[in-house]
């Protein structure tokens, strides 16, 4: 891969700044690495240098990382932003600003590489993006631990702002992906849109029924999924075809499992208007 990204590291701790700059310089996607030891120096640098991505520490004297990110966001061609911090406290605010990723210190090289790869893909010119990944396994990094969720274990997907929540028999997992992206990537695996905010895995659907509160719902072991009128006919056709091919009921053992919440405890079925 031809190096193409010009990146900026803004970090007031010299050792961390040097480590990040060194790691980034060794990555095949990165062409240039610039550094600044505080927010004001970073803003001055922006006046003379064009960058594609900024890796920002949050807690710095003077202009902090959030302040720098807000300056970057008003540029005519804003760079991708990745926050690098020792605390999870600012994660919601960071993604609200439009951050591509949020890395916790100490920096793990593989997480830094993942963030760079995401930036490189986002900044490719239209029409040159590679085929979407199959995502047979989704890696979810919570900072304290990394969870690997198999696509075949996901029964339905729920949109939550800029995130999606993956529902499995064991619990739920929140990840920063768009519902439309997963719809495209997982279509071949039998995931279909049934509502503006939901995808369901056809193989996990046990039944369709009408409820007084939510209208038509698709029942799965992990919970009920609302089905809108515009998607109902297509879903019925997909279920009929799957039944003909004997592809319904992916896990007999899971059929009796109670729906579970994001904390892994039994939960109530979803109540959402179609």
N, C-alpha and C positions, 0 to 999 in steps of 0.2 A: 504494500500500500504506500502510495506517495504521501509523505508528510504534508499536512495542509493546515493544521490548526496553530494559531498564534494565541498563546495562553498567558494569563497574568495571575501570579500568586501574590495575594495580599495577606501578610502574616507578620505580627510584631515579634514573635519568638524566633530568634535567629536559627536555632537548630531545626525547628519544624519547617521554617521557610526553606532552608537549604535542602532538607530531606524531600519535601514536595517538589521542588524545582528539579532535583536530580532524578526523581522517579518519573516525572513528566517528560523530561528531556530524553529519556530512554524509550519512550513509547513511540511506536511507528506512526501514529496519527499526528504527532506533534512536530511542528516545524520550528517554532520559536517559543522560548520561555522568558517572560519578563517578571521581575519581582518588585515588590514595594513593601516597606516595613510599617506603613500606616495608611489610613484612608486618604489623608490629604495628598500624600505622595502618589497614590494610585490615581486620584482625580487629575493631578497635574500630568501624569504620564499619558492619560487618555487624550490630552490635548495634542500630543505629538505622535502617538502610536495607535494603530488600529488593532484591536484584539477580537478573537472569536469566542473566547471563554475566559471567565474570571473565577478563580478559586478564592473565596473570601472567608477569612476568620471573622467571627461575629464580635467577640469582645475585644475591642482595641481602644486605646485612649484617643480622644478626639473623635473624628469621624469613625463610627464603627462599621461593621460589615453590612448591616442593614441600610445605613446611610449611603454607602457606596453603591449598593444594589439599586437604590432608588435613583441615583444619578445615572447609572447605566441604563435603567429602564426607559429613560426619556430620550436616549440617543436615536438617531434616525435608523441605525442598524444595530440594535442592542446585542451585546454578546450573551451567550449562554452563561447562566450563573450556577455555581455550585458552592454551597456553604460548608465550611469545615470548622467544627467546633467541638468542645469537650462536653457540651450539654445538649439534651434533647428538648430543652425548654422552648426553643424558638422554632421548632419544626413547622408548626402550623402557620406561623407568620411568614416563614421562609418560602413555603410553597404558595402562600397567598401572593407573594411578590412575583412568583413565576419561576422559582428555582427549578433547575433540572434534576438536582440531587442534593442530598444532605448527608455529609460524611461526619462520623464521630471520631474524635481523637482517642487513642493513637491511630494514625492512618494505616489502614491495611492496604498494601499494594494492589491486591486483587479488586478491592472496592474502588480505588482510584482509577484503575484500568477500566472498570465497568462504567464509571461516570464518563470517562473520556470517549469510550466507544459509543455511548448514548449520544453524546454531543456531536461526534463525527457523523453519526447517522442522521441526526436532526438537521445538520447544516449542509447535507449534500444537496446540490441543485435538484429542483423538481425533475422527475423523470429518470434520475440516476440511482434512486434508492434501490438497494438489493431486495430480493423477495423477503417477505416477512418471515421471521423465525417461527418454527413450529411450536416452540414453547411447550414441549412435552412435559417439562418440569419447570415450575416457576420458583425462583429463588427469592425469598423474602428476608431482608436484613433488617432486624429491629434495633440494631446497635448492640444489644447484649447477646443476641444469638442469631443464627441464620437458620431459617426453616425452608425445607424443600417440599413443595406441594406438587404431586403428580396431577397432570391434567385429567387423567381418567378418574381421579377421586373427586373432582369438582362436579357438584350436582347442578348448581346454578350460580350465576354471577350477577351481582347487584351494583349498579352505579351509585357512587357517593361523591359527588363533586368531581374533583380531578382524580379521584381514586376509584377503584373497584373493590368490592368485597367478595372473596371466593368462599362459597359455602360448601363444606364437605360434611360427611357423617360425624367427624370428630370435632368440628368447630369451624370457625371462620378466620379468614386472613385478609388483611387490608394491604393493598399494594398500589403504587402510583402508576397506573396504566389507564387508558381510556377504554370505555365499553366498545366503541366502534372498532378500535384496534383488535381487541380480543375477538369480536364478532368476525372480523376478516381472517384472523390467524387460526381460529378454532372452528371455522365453518366446516372444514373437511372432517373434523372429529365428531360432528353431530351436534354442535351447539347452534341454536337458532334464537333469533330475537323474538321475544314474545310480548314485549312491552318496551316503552321508550327507555326504561331504566333496568331491564332485566334480559339476560340470556339464560336458556335452560339447556341442559344436556339431554337430548332425546332419550338416550338409553336409561336415564334415571327416572323418567316420568312413570308414575304408577297409575295415575288416572287424571281425568279432567272432570271438574264439577263446578256447579254454580253455587256461590255463597251469597248470603244476604248483604254482607258488608263489602266484599271485594269483587263481586261478579264472578266471571269465569276465572278459575285458578287451575294450575297444573300442580298436582301433588307429587312431591319427591320425599325420600326419607329425611332430608335435611330441612324440609319445610314447604309451605305452599308458595307458589310463584304466581303473581297476578298476570293475566293474559288479556291484552287489549282487544277490542273488536277487530281492528284492522289486521291483527296477527293470528286471530283464532282459527280462521279457515286454513291458513298455511300450516299451523301447528298440527291440526287434526290430520291433514294429509301426510305430514312427516311421521306422525305417530302410527298411522295406518301402514305406511310403507315399512317402518321399522318392525312393526308386529309381523308383517308378512315375512320379513327376513329373520324373525326370531331374534331381534336385537334389543328388545325391551327388557328391563329388569337386570341391570348390569351386575348387581351383587345381591344374591338372595339373602345373604346374612344381614345386609344393610336395610332390607325392606322393613324389618321390625324396629329399626333404630329410631329413637325419639329425636325430633329436631333439636339442634343444639345452638346455643348462642355463641358470640365471639369469644366468650371465656370458657367454652367447652361445656357449659351447663345446659340442661334441657331448656328449650325456649318455646315461645308460642309461635304459631304460624304467622306469616307476614300479613299485615292488614294494610293494604294500599289500594286506593282507587285506581282502576285501569285508565 
